[in-house]
Structure formats: structure tokens, C-alpha cells
Amino acid sequence: MSKTIKVQLVKGLIGTRQDHRATVRGLGLRRVNSVSELQDTPAVRGMINKVAYLVKVVG
């Protein structure tokens, strides 16, 4: 069983950079307060770090 990580979008995307919006979509997040459960890999960790001001890790 591999580890998973839950990520929640806590801030809206209006006014953010286009590549940051694409990163949030890549994490599977659509609207504010949506939660996505992802595999805990270095790639996912890097995506979370890139948009850390928009998301939080829950659970």
C-alpha cells in the first residue's frame, strides 16, 4: 500500500499565474475547498510546493 496525501484548495485562482492555475488543475482541484487525494510522490510534493500559497495539506 502506497502513501497518499490529501490536498485542499484554500484560495481562489483569480489573479494567479497561468502555470500555477495549470498546476492546481494537475493536482485535481477545481474550486475553493475542493479536496483531492493523491499519491505521495516527489512530483506531487513539488507541485504542492509550487502553489503552497493556494493549497494546504489536510489529514
N, CA, C and O atoms as a GROMACS GRO file, in nm:
protein
  236
    1MET      N    1   0.083  -0.118   0.000
    1MET     CA    2   0.000   0.000   0.000
    1MET      C    3   0.088   0.125   0.000
    1MET      O    4   0.174   0.142   0.086
    2SER      N    5   0.066   0.210  -0.096
    2SER     CA    6   0.147   0.332  -0.105
    2SER      C    7   0.080   0.445  -0.028
    2SER      O    8  -0.042   0.446  -0.009
    3LYS      N    9   0.160   0.540   0.015
    3LYS     CA   10   0.109   0.652   0.092
    3LYS      C   11   0.030   0.747   0.004
    3LYS      O   12   0.060   0.763  -0.114
    4THR      N   13  -0.069   0.809   0.064
    4THR     CA   14  -0.147   0.911  -0.007
    4THR      C   15  -0.144   1.040   0.073
    4THR      O   16  -0.111   1.041   0.192
    5ILE      N   17  -0.178   1.148   0.005
    5ILE     CA   18  -0.178   1.280   0.066
    5ILE      C   19  -0.303   1.352   0.019
    5ILE      O   20  -0.338   1.347  -0.099
    6LYS      N   21  -0.372   1.421   0.112
    6LYS     CA   22  -0.492   1.496   0.076
    6LYS      C   23  -0.456   1.643   0.067
    6LYS      O   24  -0.391   1.698   0.156
    7VAL      N   25  -0.498   1.706  -0.043
    7VAL     CA   26  -0.468   1.846  -0.067
    7VAL      C   27  -0.600   1.921  -0.085
    7VAL      O   28  -0.690   1.874  -0.155
    8GLN      N   29  -0.610   2.039  -0.022
    8GLN     CA   30  -0.732   2.120  -0.032
    8GLN      C   31  -0.696   2.257  -0.088
    8GLN      O   32  -0.598   2.319  -0.046
    9LEU      N   33  -0.778   2.305  -0.182
    9LEU     CA   34  -0.762   2.439  -0.238
    9LEU      C   35  -0.827   2.537  -0.142
    9LEU      O   36  -0.947   2.528  -0.116
   10VAL      N   37  -0.748   2.632  -0.089
   10VAL     CA   38  -0.800   2.723   0.013
   10VAL      C   39  -0.810   2.867  -0.037
   10VAL      O   40  -0.861   2.952   0.035
   11LYS      N   41  -0.762   2.896  -0.157
   11LYS     CA   42  -0.765   3.032  -0.210
   11LYS      C   43  -0.804   3.026  -0.356
   11LYS      O   44  -0.767   2.931  -0.426
   12GLY      N   45  -0.877   3.125  -0.402
   12GLY     CA   46  -0.922   3.128  -0.541
   12GLY      C   47  -0.808   3.151  -0.639
   12GLY      O   48  -0.700   3.196  -0.601
   13LEU      N   49  -0.833   3.119  -0.764
   13LEU     CA   50  -0.728   3.125  -0.867
   13LEU      C   51  -0.728   3.254  -0.947
   13LEU      O   52  -0.639   3.275  -1.029
   14ILE      N   53  -0.825   3.342  -0.924
   14ILE     CA   54  -0.829   3.468  -0.999
   14ILE      C   55  -0.707   3.552  -0.964
   14ILE      O   56  -0.676   3.572  -0.847
   15GLY      N   57  -0.638   3.599  -1.065
   15GLY     CA   58  -0.521   3.683  -1.045
   15GLY      C   59  -0.391   3.606  -1.029
   15GLY      O   60  -0.287   3.667  -1.007
   16THR      N   61  -0.396   3.474  -1.038
   16THR     CA   62  -0.274   3.394  -1.024
   16THR      C   63  -0.213   3.369  -1.162
   16THR      O   64  -0.278   3.390  -1.264
   17ARG      N   65  -0.090   3.324  -1.161
   17ARG     CA   66  -0.021   3.297  -1.286
   17ARG      C   67  -0.082   3.176  -1.357
   17ARG      O   68  -0.135   3.085  -1.294
   18GLN      N   69  -0.072   3.178  -1.489
   18GLN     CA   70  -0.131   3.073  -1.570
   18GLN      C   71  -0.071   2.935  -1.538
   18GLN      O   72  -0.144   2.836  -1.532
   19ASP      N   73   0.061   2.930  -1.517
   19ASP     CA   74   0.122   2.800  -1.486
   19ASP      C   75   0.083   2.751  -1.347
   19ASP      O   76   0.080   2.630  -1.323
   20HIS      N   77   0.054   2.842  -1.254
   20HIS     CA   78   0.008   2.800  -1.123
   20HIS      C   79  -0.134   2.745  -1.131
   20HIS      O   80  -0.167   2.649  -1.062
   21ARG      N   81  -0.217   2.805  -1.216
   21ARG     CA   82  -0.353   2.753  -1.237
   21ARG      C   83  -0.346   2.613  -1.297
   21ARG      O   84  -0.423   2.525  -1.259
   22ALA      N   85  -0.255   2.593  -1.390
   22ALA     CA   86  -0.240   2.462  -1.453
   22ALA      C   87  -0.191   2.359  -1.350
   22ALA      O   88  -0.233   2.243  -1.354
   23THR      N   89  -0.104   2.400  -1.260
   23THR     CA   90  -0.055   2.310  -1.155
   23THR      C   91  -0.169   2.268  -1.062
   23THR      O   92  -0.179   2.151  -1.024
   24VAL      N   93  -0.254   2.364  -1.025
   24VAL     CA   94  -0.368   2.331  -0.938
   24VAL      C   95  -0.462   2.234  -1.009
   24VAL      O   96  -0.511   2.140  -0.946
   25ARG      N   97  -0.486   2.254  -1.138
   25ARG     CA   98  -0.570   2.160  -1.215
   25ARG      C   99  -0.503   2.024  -1.222
   25ARG      O  100  -0.570   1.921  -1.216
   26GLY      N  101  -0.371   2.022  -1.234
   26GLY     CA  102  -0.297   1.896  -1.236
   26GLY      C  103  -0.308   1.820  -1.106
   26GLY      O  104  -0.298   1.697  -1.104
   27LEU      N  105  -0.328   1.892  -0.997
   27LEU     CA  106  -0.348   1.828  -0.867
   27LEU      C  107  -0.490   1.777  -0.851
   27LEU      O  108  -0.521   1.710  -0.753
   28GLY      N  109  -0.577   1.807  -0.947
   28GLY     CA  110  -0.714   1.758  -0.943
   28GLY      C  111  -0.809   1.847  -0.864
   28GLY      O  112  -0.916   1.803  -0.822
   29LEU      N  113  -0.771   1.973  -0.845
   29LEU     CA  114  -0.853   2.066  -0.769
   29LEU      C  115  -0.926   2.159  -0.864
   29LEU      O  116  -0.868   2.209  -0.959
   30ARG      N  117  -1.056   2.182  -0.837
   30ARG     CA  118  -1.138   2.263  -0.926
   30ARG      C  119  -1.180   2.394  -0.863
   30ARG      O  120  -1.154   2.501  -0.918
   31ARG      N  121  -1.246   2.387  -0.747
   31ARG     CA  122  -1.298   2.509  -0.684
   31ARG      C  123  -1.248   2.516  -0.541
   31ARG      O  124  -1.193   2.420  -0.488
   32VAL      N  125  -1.268   2.632  -0.479
   32VAL     CA  126  -1.221   2.654  -0.342
   32VAL      C  127  -1.284   2.550  -0.250
   32VAL      O  128  -1.402   2.517  -0.263
   33ASN      N  129  -1.205   2.499  -0.159
   33ASN     CA  130  -1.241   2.396  -0.060
   33ASN      C  131  -1.255   2.257  -0.120
   33ASN      O  132  -1.294   2.165  -0.049
   34SER      N  133  -1.224   2.238  -0.248
   34SER     CA  134  -1.224   2.102  -0.303
   34SER      C  135  -1.102   2.029  -0.252
   34SER      O  136  -0.996   2.089  -0.231
   35VAL      N  137  -1.116   1.899  -0.232
   35VAL     CA  138  -1.010   1.815  -0.176
   35VAL      C  139  -0.978   1.705  -0.276
   35VAL      O  140  -1.068   1.648  -0.337
   36SER      N  141  -0.849   1.676  -0.293
   36SER     CA  142  -0.804   1.571  -0.382
   36SER      C  143  -0.707   1.481  -0.306
   36SER      O  144  -0.622   1.530  -0.232
   37GLU      N  145  -0.721   1.351  -0.324
   37GLU     CA  146  -0.631   1.255  -0.260
   37GLU      C  147  -0.536   1.201  -0.365
   37GLU      O  148  -0.580   1.144  -0.465
   38LEU      N  149  -0.406   1.220  -0.343
   38LEU     CA  150  -0.304   1.188  -0.443
   38LEU      C  151  -0.197   1.098  -0.383
   38LEU      O  152  -0.183   1.088  -0.261
   39GLN      N  153  -0.123   1.031  -0.471
   39GLN     CA  154  -0.008   0.952  -0.428
   39GLN      C  155   0.100   1.047  -0.375
   39GLN      O  156   0.122   1.154  -0.432
   40ASP      N  157   0.167   1.008  -0.268
   40ASP     CA  158   0.272   1.091  -0.209
   40ASP      C  159   0.404   1.061  -0.281
   40ASP      O  160   0.483   0.978  -0.237
   41THR      N  161   0.425   1.132  -0.392
   41THR     CA  162   0.547   1.116  -0.472
   41THR      C  163   0.624   1.247  -0.474
   41THR      O  164   0.567   1.352  -0.443
   42PRO      N  165   0.752   1.243  -0.510
   42PRO     CA  166   0.828   1.368  -0.520
   42PRO      C  167   0.768   1.467  -0.620
   42PRO      O  168   0.776   1.588  -0.599
   43ALA      N  169   0.709   1.417  -0.728
   43ALA     CA  170   0.649   1.506  -0.828
   43ALA      C  171   0.529   1.580  -0.768
   43ALA      O  172   0.514   1.700  -0.789
   44VAL      N  173   0.445   1.509  -0.695
   44VAL     CA  174   0.328   1.572  -0.633
   44VAL      C  175   0.373   1.670  -0.526
   44VAL      O  176   0.316   1.778  -0.513
   45ARG      N  177   0.474   1.633  -0.449
   45ARG     CA  178   0.528   1.723  -0.346
   45ARG      C  179   0.579   1.852  -0.409
   45ARG      O  180   0.559   1.961  -0.354
   46GLY      N  181   0.646   1.841  -0.524
   46GLY     CA  182   0.695   1.959  -0.594
   46GLY      C  183   0.582   2.048  -0.642
   46GLY      O  184   0.592   2.171  -0.635
   47MET      N  185   0.474   1.987  -0.691
   47MET     CA  186   0.358   2.065  -0.735
   47MET      C  187   0.295   2.138  -0.617
   47MET      O  188   0.254   2.253  -0.629
   48ILE      N  189   0.286   2.072  -0.503
   48ILE     CA  190   0.229   2.135  -0.384
   48ILE      C  191   0.316   2.251  -0.339
   48ILE      O  192   0.265   2.356  -0.302
   49ASN      N  193   0.447   2.233  -0.342
   49ASN     CA  194   0.538   2.341  -0.302
   49ASN      C  195   0.527   2.461  -0.395
   49ASN      O  196   0.540   2.575  -0.351
   50LYS      N  197   0.504   2.436  -0.523
   50LYS     CA  198   0.494   2.544  -0.621
   50LYS      C  199   0.374   2.633  -0.593
   50LYS      O  200   0.382   2.755  -0.608
   51VAL      N  201   0.263   2.575  -0.551
   51VAL     CA  202   0.140   2.651  -0.526
   51VAL      C  203   0.102   2.647  -0.378
   51VAL      O  204  -0.016   2.642  -0.344
   52ALA      N  205   0.202   2.649  -0.291
   52ALA     CA  206   0.179   2.636  -0.147
   52ALA      C  207   0.092   2.748  -0.092
   52ALA      O  208   0.026   2.730   0.010
   53TYR      N  209   0.092   2.864  -0.156
   53TYR     CA  210   0.011   2.977  -0.108
   53TYR      C  211  -0.137   2.962  -0.145
   53TYR      O  212  -0.220   3.041  -0.101
   54LEU      N  213  -0.170   2.860  -0.226
   54LEU     CA  214  -0.308   2.836  -0.268
   54LEU      C  215  -0.370   2.713  -0.203
   54LEU      O  216  -0.492   2.703  -0.193
   55VAL      N  217  -0.287   2.619  -0.159
   55VAL     CA  218  -0.337   2.491  -0.110
   55VAL      C  219  -0.286   2.464   0.031
   55VAL      O  220  -0.193   2.529   0.080
   56LYS      N  221  -0.350   2.365   0.097
   56LYS     CA  222  -0.299   2.314   0.223
   56LYS      C  223  -0.315   2.164   0.225
   56LYS      O  224  -0.405   2.109   0.161
   57VAL      N  225  -0.228   2.098   0.298
   57VAL     CA  226  -0.234   1.953   0.313
   57VAL      C  227  -0.322   1.924   0.434
   57VAL      O  228  -0.299   1.978   0.542
   58VAL      N  229  -0.423   1.839   0.415
   58VAL     CA  230  -0.516   1.807   0.524
   58VAL      C  231  -0.504   1.659   0.558
   58VAL      O  232  -0.461   1.578   0.476
   59GLY      N  233  -0.544   1.626   0.680
   59GLY     CA  234  -0.549   1.487   0.720
   59GLY      C  235  -0.419   1.428   0.765
   59GLY      O  236  -0.414   1.311   0.801
   0.00000   0.00000   0.00000
